[in-house]
Amino acid sequence: MDIDPTFGVFFKYSEQLRQRVVDEYLAEGVGTATLAARHGIARTVIRDWIGRYRQHGSAGLRKKFSHYDASFSKG
């Protein structure tokens, strides 16, 4: 069974940290391996943040919460 290494870790890190890591990637031109070692974050997670940022800007790094009432889940 394959497990997505980024599953569940998006919310583990603050929005400020996600933005700082992406900013470092863009401004300093360092690789994801360097950033992973510097911050103790998996490279796959950092690549995911960079992709979200490129696609959606800062909004792609924000936490999103969805709450559905019982009637919605019963379809």
CORGIBEL-V291917 format. One record per pair of residues at least 6 apart in sequence whose ideal C-beta (glycine too) atoms are under 7 Angstrom apart, sorted by sequence separation. I is the first residue (numbers start at 1). J is the second residue. If there is no record, write none. Layout:
BEGIN
i=[I | I]
j=[J | J]
END
This chain:
BEGIN
i=[24 | 36 | 36 | 53 | 52 | 53 | 52 | 25 | 33 | 36 | 24 | 32 | 35 | 49 | 21 | 32 | 32 | 21 | 21 | 21 | 25 | 22 | 13 | 21 | 22 | 18 | 22 | 9 | 5 | 6 | 5 | 6 | 19 | 22 | 6 | 19 | 18 | 15 | 15 | 15 | 11]
j=[30 | 42 | 43 | 60 | 60 | 61 | 61 | 35 | 43 | 46 | 35 | 43 | 46 | 61 | 35 | 46 | 47 | 39 | 41 | 46 | 50 | 49 | 41 | 49 | 50 | 49 | 53 | 45 | 42 | 44 | 44 | 45 | 58 | 61 | 48 | 61 | 61 | 61 | 62 | 63 | 63]
END
